Amino acid sequence: MTRDEFLQDFARCLQQDTCQLTGEEQLDSLPGWDSLAVVIFMAQLDKTYRANVPPAKIKQAQTVNELYAIVIHLTNDAMSQA
């Protein structure tokens, strides 16, 4: 998954225009980033990338870029264990 693909998927979860996201946004300041968006995001990751990202890991991220780094790290770990 590229960063651009991630931003597109993330924007869809928030029902936002992809071109508005840079990755530097603070998650808690994004309109629509709430508990429902987290669940939708987790489901999207599972469906599209077969990535299981625990809510506690998502909560650790402060920015969209940090969230991307967590997802990539967990996805790479899962792939190396397969």
Residue, then its C-alpha position, 0 to 999 in steps of 0.5 A: m500500500t502506497r501512502d497515496e492509496f492510504l490517504q485515499d482510503f482514509a479520506r473515504c472513511l472520513q467522507q472527505d476529498t482526498c486532495q485535502l489530506t496531506g498527512e500532516e493533519q492532527l487526527d483529533s482535529l479532523p472532522g468526522w474522525d470519531s469512534l465510528a470512523v475508527v471502526i470503518f477505517m479498521a474494516q476498510l483495512d481488513k477488507t482491502y489489505r487484510a490488515n488487522v490494526p488494533p484500536a489501541k495502536i490507532k489511538q497511539a497515532q497523533t497525525v495521519n502520517e503517524l497512523y500510516a506508519i503504524v499501519i505499514h509497520l503492522t502490515n509488514d510484520a504480518m507479511s513477514q510472519a506469513 
